[in-house]
Amino acid sequence: VLRTTRPGALAKRAVGLVPRRLAVTVMAVVLGSVLLVGMALGAILVALL
């Protein structure tokens, strides 16, 4: 399998690792902000009730 892989595929694989880390960090930030917004909305609802 390694013999049939082209150097371009290896380069694409190496480049693909960077956006994956970026995507993970973006997902973490989005989830964190969603949790914060959810907690804020929950506090507002509790205050209204």
ROROSE-239831 format. One record per residue (C-alpha): residue in one letter; x, y, z. Coordinates in pm, whole numbers, plus 50000, padded with zeros to 5 digits. Each point is the difference from the previous one (the first is absolute). Last residue first. Layout:
BEGIN
NODE aa     u     v     w
NODE  A     X     Y     Z
...
This chain:
BEGIN
NODE aa     u     v     w
NODE  L 46015 53244 53717
NODE  L 50169 50296 49835
NODE  A 50323 49950 50198
NODE  V 50000 49627 49921
NODE  L 49948 50078 49630
NODE  I 50283 50254 50006
NODE  A 50230 49751 50175
NODE  G 49914 49733 49741
NODE  L 50065 50246 49717
NODE  A 50341 50080 50149
NODE  M 50079 49629 50048
NODE  G 49903 49930 49639
NODE  V 50209 50292 49876
NODE  L 50301 49870 50194
NODE  L 49946 49645 49872
NODE  V 49968 50129 49643
NODE  S 50320 50202 50046
NODE  G 50185 49692 50122
NODE  L 49865 49784 49717
NODE  V 50106 50260 49743
NODE  V 50346 50037 50154
NODE  A 50050 49622 50012
NODE  M 49877 49963 49641
NODE  V 50241 50270 49887
NODE  T 50286 49827 50184
NODE  V 49914 49667 49839
NODE  A 49962 50159 49655
NODE  L 50341 50163 50033
NODE  R 50153 49668 50103
NODE  R 49839 49835 49697
NODE  P 50105 50292 49779
NODE  V 50365 49913 50082
NODE  L 49977 49623 49948
NODE  G 49872 50037 49646
NODE  V 50325 50166 49891
NODE  A 50195 49689 50098
NODE  R 49746 49776 49823
NODE  K 50009 50219 49690
NODE  A 50379 49979 50001
NODE  L 49982 49622 50034
NODE  A 49754 49986 49710
NODE  G 50230 50218 49790
NODE  P 50288 49764 50072
NODE  R 49797 49728 49827
NODE  T 49878 49688 50175
NODE  T 50051 49679 49800
NODE  R 50315 49900 50186
NODE  L 49838 50055 50339
NODE  V 49715 49763 49915
